[in-house]
Amino acid sequence: MLRSDRVVPLARPLPVEVAVEDGSIILSNEEYDLLVVAPTLTEAIEGWFYELTMLFKVYVDVDPGTLSESARRYRTNLLSLVA
């Protein structure tokens, strides 16, 4: 569904908290338990897209029957980003 080689518009905003600490850029989102730390903003953004892509591969691009109940809820929440 979500591939790293294409951009998928989001159906709703995905808030990102941005911080700088000890020269590193930190991007985070509590709802999806996302955290990326990188030396530059460009690398942080690339890491953010990579993490989102991995979440979709693990939770969305699989048979929902193989997921636990909490993983299915997480999957539904992920799908709400692009539905």
C-alpha positions, 0 to 999 in steps of 0.5 A, spaced: 500 500 500 505 505 502 511 504 498 518 508 499 518 510 491 511 514 491 508 519 495 501 517 498 497 523 500 494 523 507 487 523 509 488 527 515 494 530 519 500 526 522 502 531 527 510 531 528 514 534 534 520 536 532 526 538 537 534 539 536 538 536 542 545 535 542 546 537 534 541 532 532 534 533 529 529 529 533 522 527 529 516 524 534 509 522 534 506 519 540 500 516 537 504 511 532 510 511 537 514 514 532 521 516 533 527 518 528 533 521 530 538 524 525 544 529 524 540 533 519 533 535 517 534 531 510 536 525 514 530 525 519 525 526 514 528 520 510 528 516 516 521 518 517 518 516 511 522 510 512 519 508 518 512 509 516 513 505 510 516 499 515 509 500 519 505 499 513 509 493 511 508 490 517 501 492 519 498 493 513 501 489 507 499 483 511 493 478 512 490 481 518 488 474 520 495 473 522 495 479 527 494 480 534 488 484 536 492 490 538 496 489 532 489 489 528 487 496 531 494 499 530 493 497 523 486 500 522 489 506 525 494 506 520 489 505 514 485 511 517 491 516 515 490 514 507 483 512 507 
